[in-house]
Amino acid sequence: MNLLGKQRGLSLIELMIALLLSAMLLWGVLQIFDSNRNTMQMQTAFARVQESGRFATDLLTKEIRMADYWGCAPDKDSIQNHLDTTDPDYSGSSAKDLYDQIGADGVGGVDNASGLTVGTVAVLDGTDTLTIRGADDACRGTGRMVPSVQAAALHVSAQCEVDPGDVILLTNCQSGELMTVTSVQHEGGCNTTSSVNNTNNRKKTITHNTGACNQVGAIDNATKALQRQYGADARILKPFERTYFIANSGVTGEPSLYVADTGNAAMELVPGVEDMQILYGRDADNDEVVDTWSSSAGLSAAQMEQAVAIKVQLVAASDTSVRADDLDVTDLDGETTTYTDGKLRKIYLTTSKVRNRGRL
């Protein structure tokens, strides 16, 4: 008997059963795909949150530890200020209060900013700002020498990153000099396109002459005579002021950690950082122990100078929703925020010693 000859097709019931089985199989495949996609999104979000949080935390920790570093000069009174305070460029520059900040004002900030802008960037309301002041070694620890007390020319190592118009702080453990660089060998200067030639390629010559300087924004020197001859134990430092804050990114529109460095526009530093809260640990009785933790609100300049440790809390978030559970975050001020948008978040909390205050 030919069974194939009797085959006339599938019944409606058989077709429906086949469609049901196929749908169940396809549904299982889609479930596996959706689960794998969610897992990948969660892993990507976690990696991004961890990267942003760790980078921001490590950066701020290093900055806090080096705050208020002004070289080896004993105190501000041992530093001679050569800058011309009558120069019009002086009043509008970041160096205006620099001399007074040496040995003080190393840390500061604004608590729960409202309507605040840094440069042209608006700080996210309700977040804190952190300002760090100090000085970086322009020569990265390499040796340098100065030939005489009266000389305007300083012979330094070739690795020194100094440009015409920079305000520098030359210090050793006895005294210091705050002045403007008026020219750098082979890099031009105030009134010329080139400066003193030097056949020794292991060092460069920088000068700090008095008189008018045509460099845009450069501050004239009122004097140039140094207090002493500085040798290889001296350091050439470039003072800085850096303000860290949270603002919405100009690219993504999402909150990011920003920094405004001396003389430069504020720039986005770490994306995905939604909040920053700061507490200052003050040693009021000079016993090298933190007596009280408080925000910057209401602290006087004298009280801020007592801050020997800083506590930073950051909230890092993923770029997009990954259907994470709702999260309650209590900040250092005791305020609780509930996040319900499905983004993955992680809280980073660190405490750092201001190493240049008190004993290590």
C-alpha positions as CSV (number, residue, x, y, z in Angstrom):
1,M,0.0,0.0,0.0
2,N,1.3,3.4,-1.0
3,L,1.0,5.6,2.2
4,L,2.4,8.6,0.4
5,G,-0.4,8.6,-2.0
6,K,-2.9,9.0,0.8
7,Q,-1.1,12.1,2.3
8,R,-3.4,15.0,1.7
9,G,-1.9,17.7,4.2
10,L,-2.1,18.7,7.9
11,S,-5.3,19.1,9.8
12,L,-6.1,22.4,11.5
13,I,-5.4,20.9,14.9
14,E,-1.9,19.6,13.8
15,L,-1.1,23.1,12.3
16,M,-2.1,24.9,15.6
17,I,0.0,22.4,17.7
18,A,3.0,23.0,15.4
19,L,2.6,26.8,15.6
20,L,2.3,26.6,19.4
21,L,5.4,24.5,19.7
22,S,7.3,26.9,17.4
23,A,6.1,29.9,19.4
24,M,7.2,28.3,22.7
25,L,10.6,27.5,21.2
26,L,11.0,31.1,19.8
27,W,9.9,32.5,23.2
28,G,12.6,30.5,24.9
29,V,15.3,31.7,22.5
30,L,14.1,35.4,23.0
31,Q,14.2,34.9,26.8
32,I,17.8,33.7,26.6
33,F,18.8,36.6,24.2
34,D,17.1,39.1,26.5
35,S,18.8,37.7,29.6
36,N,22.2,37.8,27.9
37,R,21.6,41.3,26.7
38,N,20.6,42.5,30.2
39,T,23.6,40.7,31.7
40,M,25.9,42.4,29.2
41,Q,24.4,45.8,29.9
42,M,24.7,45.3,33.6
43,Q,28.3,44.3,33.3
44,T,29.1,47.3,31.0
45,A,27.3,49.7,33.4
46,F,29.1,48.2,36.4
47,A,32.5,48.6,34.7
48,R,31.7,52.2,33.7
49,V,30.6,53.1,37.2
50,Q,33.6,51.4,38.8
51,E,36.0,53.1,36.4
52,S,34.5,56.6,36.9
53,G,34.3,56.2,40.7
54,R,37.8,54.8,41.1
55,F,39.5,57.3,38.8
56,A,37.7,60.3,40.4
57,T,38.5,59.0,43.9
58,D,42.1,58.4,43.2
59,L,42.5,61.8,41.6
60,L,40.9,63.7,44.4
61,T,42.8,61.7,47.0
62,K,46.2,62.6,45.4
63,E,45.2,66.3,45.1
64,I,44.1,66.5,48.7
65,R,47.3,64.9,50.0
66,M,49.4,67.5,48.1
67,A,47.3,70.5,49.0
68,D,49.0,73.5,50.6
69,Y,52.5,72.5,49.4
70,W,54.6,75.5,48.8
71,G,58.1,74.1,48.8
72,C,60.6,74.0,51.6
73,A,60.4,77.7,52.6
74,P,60.0,78.1,56.4
75,D,57.0,80.4,56.2
76,K,55.4,83.1,54.0
77,D,57.6,85.9,55.6
78,S,60.7,84.2,54.2
79,I,59.4,84.6,50.6
80,Q,60.1,87.8,48.7
81,N,57.3,88.9,46.4
82,H,58.8,90.4,43.2
83,L,55.5,90.9,41.4
84,D,54.5,94.4,40.5
85,T,51.2,94.9,42.4
86,T,50.5,98.1,40.4
87,D,50.5,96.2,37.1
88,P,46.9,96.3,35.6
89,D,47.3,92.6,34.8
90,Y,47.9,91.8,38.5
91,S,44.5,92.9,39.8
92,G,42.6,90.6,37.4
93,S,44.9,87.6,37.6
94,S,44.9,84.4,39.7
95,A,48.2,85.6,41.2
96,K,46.4,88.5,42.9
97,D,46.0,86.8,46.2
98,L,48.7,84.2,45.6
99,Y,51.2,85.7,48.1
100,D,48.7,85.7,50.9
101,Q,47.6,82.1,50.1
102,I,51.1,80.8,50.6
103,G,51.0,78.7,53.7
104,A,47.3,79.2,54.0
105,D,44.1,78.7,52.1
106,G,45.3,75.4,50.7
107,V,41.8,73.9,50.8
108,G,38.4,75.3,50.5
109,G,35.0,74.9,48.8
110,V,31.3,75.7,48.6
111,D,28.7,73.6,50.4
112,N,25.5,72.8,48.5
113,A,26.0,75.2,45.6
114,S,23.1,77.1,44.3
115,G,23.3,79.3,41.2
116,L,27.1,79.0,41.2
117,T,29.2,79.1,38.1
118,V,32.9,78.3,37.7
119,G,34.1,80.3,34.8
120,T,31.2,79.8,32.3
121,V,30.1,76.4,33.6
122,A,27.1,76.1,36.0
123,V,27.7,74.0,39.0
124,L,25.0,71.4,39.7
125,D,22.8,72.7,42.5
126,G,23.0,70.8,45.8
127,T,26.5,69.5,45.1
128,D,29.8,70.7,46.8
129,T,32.9,72.1,45.3
130,L,36.5,71.5,46.3
131,T,39.3,74.0,45.8
132,I,42.9,72.9,46.1
133,R,45.8,75.3,46.2
134,G,49.5,74.7,46.2
135,A,52.5,74.4,43.9
136,D,53.8,71.8,41.5
137,D,57.5,71.1,40.8
138,A,58.1,72.6,37.4
139,C,61.4,70.7,37.0
140,R,60.1,67.3,38.2
141,G,62.8,66.9,40.8
142,T,65.8,67.5,38.5
143,G,68.7,69.7,39.6
144,R,69.1,73.4,38.9
145,M,71.4,76.3,39.8
146,V,71.4,80.1,40.0
147,P,74.8,81.9,39.4
148,S,74.5,84.9,41.6
149,V,72.2,86.9,43.9
150,Q,71.7,89.9,41.5
151,A,71.5,87.9,38.3
152,A,68.2,88.0,36.3
153,A,69.1,84.8,34.5
154,L,68.5,81.4,36.2
155,H,70.2,78.3,34.7
156,V,67.9,75.3,35.2
157,S,67.7,71.8,33.9
158,A,66.3,71.3,30.4
159,Q,63.4,69.3,31.8
160,C,61.9,72.4,33.6
161,E,58.4,73.1,32.1
162,V,58.4,76.9,32.4
163,D,57.0,79.3,29.8
164,P,57.3,83.1,29.4
165,G,54.7,84.8,31.5
166,D,54.5,82.0,34.1
167,V,54.5,83.0,37.8
168,I,57.0,80.8,39.6
169,L,58.1,80.2,43.2
170,L,61.8,79.6,43.7
171,T,62.4,78.1,47.1
172,N,64.8,76.2,49.3
173,C,64.6,75.6,53.1
174,Q,65.8,79.1,53.9
175,S,63.9,81.5,51.7
176,G,61.9,81.9,48.5
177,E,61.2,84.2,45.6
178,L,57.8,84.8,43.9
179,M,58.3,86.2,40.4
180,T,57.3,86.2,36.7
181,V,59.4,84.5,34.1
182,T,60.0,87.1,31.4
183,S,61.8,84.9,28.8
184,V,62.9,81.3,28.3
185,Q,65.8,80.2,26.2
186,H,64.7,79.5,22.6
187,E,61.0,80.0,23.5
188,G,60.8,83.8,23.3
189,G,59.9,86.3,26.0
190,C,58.2,89.6,26.9
191,N,59.6,91.7,24.0
192,T,61.6,89.4,21.8
193,T,61.0,86.2,19.8
194,S,64.1,84.5,21.2
195,S,66.1,84.7,24.4
196,V,69.6,84.1,25.6
197,N,71.4,81.4,23.7
198,N,72.9,78.5,25.6
199,T,75.2,75.9,24.0
200,N,74.7,73.4,26.9
201,N,71.7,71.2,25.9
202,R,71.4,69.8,29.4
203,K,70.1,73.1,30.8
204,K,68.0,76.1,29.8
205,T,68.2,79.7,30.8
206,I,65.1,81.6,32.1
207,T,65.1,85.2,33.1
208,H,63.0,87.3,35.5
209,N,63.7,90.9,34.4
210,T,61.9,94.0,35.6
211,G,60.1,96.4,33.3
212,A,57.1,96.2,31.0
213,C,56.2,92.8,29.7
214,N,54.1,92.7,26.5
215,Q,53.0,89.1,27.0
216,V,49.2,88.9,27.2
217,G,48.2,88.6,30.8
218,A,51.8,88.5,32.1
219,I,52.5,90.4,35.4
220,D,55.6,92.6,35.5
221,N,58.3,92.2,38.1
222,A,58.9,95.2,40.4
223,T,62.3,93.8,41.5
224,K,64.7,91.1,40.4
225,A,67.4,90.9,43.1
226,L,67.2,87.5,44.9
227,Q,67.7,87.2,48.6
228,R,70.5,84.6,48.2
229,Q,72.2,82.3,45.8
230,Y,70.1,79.2,45.1
231,G,71.8,75.9,44.4
232,A,70.8,72.4,43.4
233,D,68.7,72.0,46.6
234,A,66.2,74.7,45.4
235,R,62.9,74.0,43.7
236,I,61.2,75.9,40.9
237,L,57.5,75.6,41.6
238,K,54.4,76.7,39.6
239,P,51.6,77.7,41.9
240,F,48.1,76.5,41.0
241,E,44.5,76.7,42.1
242,R,42.2,73.8,41.0
243,T,38.5,73.7,41.6
244,Y,36.6,70.4,41.3
245,F,32.8,70.5,40.9
246,I,29.9,68.6,39.4
247,A,28.2,70.0,36.2
248,N,26.1,68.7,33.4
249,S,28.2,67.6,30.4
250,G,28.0,69.8,27.4
251,V,28.1,66.7,25.2
252,T,25.8,64.2,26.9
253,G,23.9,66.5,29.2
254,E,24.5,64.1,32.1
255,P,26.4,65.1,35.3
256,S,30.2,64.8,35.3
257,L,33.2,65.8,37.4
258,Y,34.7,69.0,36.2
259,V,38.0,70.8,37.0
260,A,39.0,74.5,36.5
261,D,42.8,74.9,36.6
262,T,44.7,78.1,37.0
263,G,44.3,80.3,33.9
264,N,42.3,77.6,32.0
265,A,38.7,77.2,31.2
266,A,36.7,74.5,33.1
267,M,36.8,71.1,31.4
268,E,35.0,67.8,31.8
269,L,37.2,65.4,33.7
270,V,35.2,62.2,34.6
271,P,31.8,61.4,33.2
272,G,29.1,59.7,35.2
273,V,29.8,61.4,38.6
274,E,26.4,62.7,39.7
275,D,27.2,64.1,43.2
276,M,30.1,65.2,45.4
277,Q,29.8,66.0,49.1
278,I,32.7,67.2,51.2
279,L,33.4,67.3,55.0
280,Y,36.5,68.9,56.5
281,G,38.2,67.4,59.6
282,R,39.5,70.2,61.8
283,D,42.2,70.0,64.4
284,A,41.2,72.9,66.7
285,D,43.7,72.2,69.5
286,N,46.8,71.2,67.5
287,D,47.0,67.7,68.9
288,E,47.2,66.1,65.4
289,V,43.8,64.6,65.9
290,V,40.6,65.6,64.1
291,D,38.2,67.1,66.6
292,T,35.2,67.8,64.5
293,W,33.9,67.1,61.0
294,S,31.9,69.8,59.2
295,S,31.0,71.2,55.8
296,S,32.5,74.4,54.6
297,A,29.2,76.3,55.4
298,G,29.9,78.9,58.0
299,L,33.6,78.1,58.4
300,S,35.9,81.1,58.6
301,A,39.3,81.2,56.8
302,A,41.0,80.6,60.2
303,Q,38.9,77.5,60.8
304,M,39.4,76.2,57.3
305,E,43.2,76.4,57.9
306,Q,42.6,73.9,60.7
307,A,41.4,71.3,58.2
308,V,43.9,68.4,58.4
309,A,41.8,65.8,56.7
310,I,39.0,65.8,54.0
311,K,36.2,63.3,53.5
312,V,34.8,63.0,50.0
313,Q,31.6,61.2,49.0
314,L,31.0,60.6,45.3
315,V,27.9,59.0,43.6
316,A,28.8,57.4,40.2
317,A,26.0,56.4,37.8
318,S,25.7,54.4,34.6
319,D,25.0,56.2,31.3
320,T,21.6,54.5,30.7
321,S,19.0,52.6,32.6
322,V,19.8,48.9,33.3
323,R,16.6,48.3,35.3
324,A,18.5,48.5,38.6
325,D,16.6,48.5,41.8
326,D,15.6,51.8,43.4
327,L,18.4,53.2,45.6
328,D,18.3,55.4,48.7
329,V,21.6,57.4,49.2
330,T,22.2,59.4,52.3
331,D,25.0,62.0,51.8
332,L,27.4,63.4,54.3
333,D,25.0,66.2,55.2
334,G,22.4,63.7,56.2
335,E,20.1,64.3,53.2
336,T,18.6,61.2,51.6
337,T,17.9,61.0,47.8
338,T,15.9,58.2,46.3
339,Y,16.9,57.2,42.7
340,T,14.1,55.4,40.7
341,D,15.3,55.8,37.1
342,G,16.8,52.3,36.8
343,K,20.4,53.4,36.5
344,L,23.2,51.5,38.3
345,R,24.9,53.6,41.0
346,K,27.7,53.1,43.4
347,I,28.8,55.3,46.4
348,Y,32.5,56.0,46.9
349,L,33.7,57.4,50.3
350,T,37.3,58.2,51.1
351,T,39.1,60.1,53.8
352,S,42.5,61.8,52.9
353,K,45.1,63.5,55.1
354,V,46.3,66.9,54.0
355,R,50.0,65.9,54.3
356,N,51.4,69.4,54.4
357,R,49.5,70.3,57.5
358,G,50.6,69.0,60.9
359,R,52.8,65.9,61.2
360,L,52.6,63.0,58.8
